[in-house]
Amino acid sequence: MSKTFIIIRREYLTRIRKKSFVIMTLLTPLLVIALIGMPVWLENMDNPETKKMEKEIEILLKETNNQIDNQAIRQTVGYVEEEISNKSAPVTGIVAAMLIYLFILAYGAMVMRGVVEEKTNRIVEIIISSVKPFELMIGKIAGIALVGLTQFLIWAVIALLLVNFMEMPTISSHSLSSFDFVKTGFFFIIYFLGGYFLYASLFAAIGAVSNSETDTQQFMLPIILPIIFAMLIAVHGANHPDGQLAFWTSLIPFTSPIVMMIRIPAGNVPAWELFISVLLLLLSFAGTTWVAAKIYRTGILMYGKKVTYREIRKWMRYK
């Protein structure tokens, strides 16, 4: 068993066994469903005609009475379903972008706090005697990524069960027939993990050069700003997925994991743009990991000294 895998296993099992993880994992979907789903459910209860809408359309389509033009009805229904499908794309994109945004901030910060905690408690001195700093950093990042994926998987299962239990109104399958869920889901996983690993390596480097969580604040701003900027562009680009701003930021690695998820559900992203975006993201991840490993290697064993950006640049040149 490799040392990196042992670290991944340790990080994963230690965190999912915490009471805070169990409580937040179980309560979060309930709160989200209560805040978002309850008003929709109540509205549906107050308007029983909403439940009968699709049945009435099917009845109209089956009627062959000469007084009813079935072709016109089919065209009208098709138009309505197309409009619903078009409106569902921006909503899906915003939800996907928000999930990636929250995942990067929450679990990236978790990586940083874990590094600071081990450094403050001097546990890292014992760990470094057995493994290389790079193995420790990658193991911690990957282990926490698995924790996040486990939590999101549980949330998804709970949300589906609650939605079915509450009998909330759903969109007709016909209206979503043109929506490519497979493609959207595939690229969501790629950008989900790519964005996390890109930023998590930088968060780990920040933790390595800091002696406490207070010290991390001076290095956080340059990393958080691109994430916030990307989310603002995503909100703006929900209705303009083919705009120049959305196009260029969907190629830049530090913003592409969030912005590209707005454009993909719209279905207008050429294959070459996706290829370049993913390639740049992977190359940037490799580059930031290499840089972060150099900073991590030196900073993880440095105590009691206020680190400056000039010193960090020197560490990056060490062989």
Number of C-alpha atoms within 10 A of each C-alpha: 5 7 14 20 17 14 21 23 17 15 21 21 14 12 15 18 10 10 10 10 13 13 10 13 19 14 11 14 20 16 11 12 16 14 11 10 18 14 12 14 17 11 14 16 13 10 11 10 11 13 14 10 10 14 11 12 13 13 9 16 17 10 12 10 9 7 7 12 13 16 10 11 15 15 11 12 18 14 13 13 19 17 12 16 21 17 13 18 22 24 15 19 27 23 14 23 26 17 15 24 20 12 20 26 18 12 20 24 19 18 26 24 21 19 28 25 18 17 23 16 9 14 12 18 13 10 14 16 9 10 13 13 21 18 18 24 26 20 22 27 27 23 24 25 24 17 19 18 15 15 17 16 13 14 19 13 11 17 17 12 12 17 15 11 9 13 11 17 15 9 12 12 11 14 19 17 12 12 18 14 12 9 12 19 14 11 17 22 14 15 25 22 18 20 26 23 24 24 24 31 28 25 28 29 29 30 28 31 28 28 23 17 14 8 16 19 11 11 18 14 10 9 15 14 12 14 24 15 15 24 22 13 21 30 17 16 23 22 16 18 27 16 12 11 15 23 19 16 21 28 22 19 23 23 23 28 35 32 35 32 29 33 27 23 26 24 15 10 15 9 9 9 15 17 12 14 21 23 14 17 25 19 13 18 23 15 14 19 24 15 18 22 24 22 26 29 22 17 22 26 15 16 15 8 9 11 15 11 9 8 12 17 13 11 17 17 10 10 5
